[in-house]
Amino acid sequence: MTVQPQPPLARLHDEIDARVRDIRGEHPDWPCGKGCGNCCRTLADVPQLTAAEWDLLRAGLAALAPQPLREIRRNLAALVGQRSRPVVCPLLDRTSNACLVYAQRPVACRTYGFYVQRHLGLYCHGLEARVAGGALANVVWGNHAAIDRQLADLGEPRALTEWFEQWIAEIAIKKGHQDFVAIVTGRSNDEIQVLGVLKDRSKQTVKEFFSSIPKRLRISVRYVCSDMYDGFINAAKEVFGKKIRIVADRFHVAKLYREGLENLRKKELRRLQRTLSAVDYKKLKGAMWALRKKEADLTDEEKAILEKLFEYSPRLKQAHLFRNQLTAIFDKHITRAQAKHLLNGWAARVKRSEVRFFG
């Protein structure tokens, strides 16, 4: 009888489950578990998943009843337009305080409260307080850096919002129509509400929805934030008038310039794999995750990986710097004139460099 090897993600889950069982066995009152929800309500950013994690999560989503799936969709739509941090996980059932797809949850959710990252400490504030008070000294914590290295072999991580958007579009195409692939939200005083889930992405459908908004409310609309699809933009201009300000949403802008860095990384690592010795190339393992992280969140080990990578690829170092600079501009709360000045300066520096994918 031939025994099929266990998939890498399943092996990783088994490793994490073993660590969780050991800790729970010694500490039956351990706070982290289904129904806690504290970490789910204080995420630093939109969850990132590898392809293998998304395949598992998608199976869980597909098994949900229509109502919770619609709720997840509304949560994701609101998350795309939310600039404030932390964020609440869109997969959280706000009533039960548990994940709607708990059995298929990502690796990061499984390790939270049981694994630590060197120099960054614990992620769970409740546990941090207990450790600071002298408790839990005998706990054998999992090593999160080791988990990150294994995740790096499972494919490119992408934001949950991006995976979900692609999945919904694929479902619509398979059905032969564009069901529920346009979501309209409204923002007022930093509060975001879902206004409508439209049957397709066509300009006419969006225009009809905009036109259905009472005139007294339509004249109060000053900005329309959208992806860069002409159908949405033109529908907004025709309904709200030429004076309406069109804003390209940050999610799609960031997706474009981050993809540029990702493509250069792949190209450079392929080159280095051909030119470096196997021993030297192995030292770059984990570069993908390190490049995607915010600088403040990097471990010493990840900083060392990036330093070594940038020695071999100055162009990648320059592109990484430009990406961080552009993100920093978006993070600033400044006037339009100040933003224009900073963006023009950034663009000028890019043009003078050897980096070409930001155009």
Buried (B, 14 or more C-beta within 10 A) or exposed (E): EEEEEEEBBEEBBEBBEEBBEBBBEEEEEBEBEEEBBBBBBBBEEBBBBBEBBBBBBBEBBEEBEEEBBBBBBBBBBBBBBBEEEEBBBBBBBEEEBBBBBBEBBBBBBBBBBBBBBEEBEBBBEBBBEBBEEEEBEEBEBBBBBEBBBBBBBBBBBBBBBBBBBEBBEEEBEEEEEBEBBBBBBBBEEEEBEBBBBBBBBBBEBBBEBBEEBEEEEBEEBEEBBBBEBEBBBBBBBBBBEEEBEBEEBBBBBBBEBBEBBBEBBEEBBEEBEEEBEEEEBEBBEBBBBBBBBEEEEBBEBBEBBBEBBBEBBEBBBBBBBBBEBBBEBBEEEEEEEEBEEBEEEBBEBBEEBEBEBBE
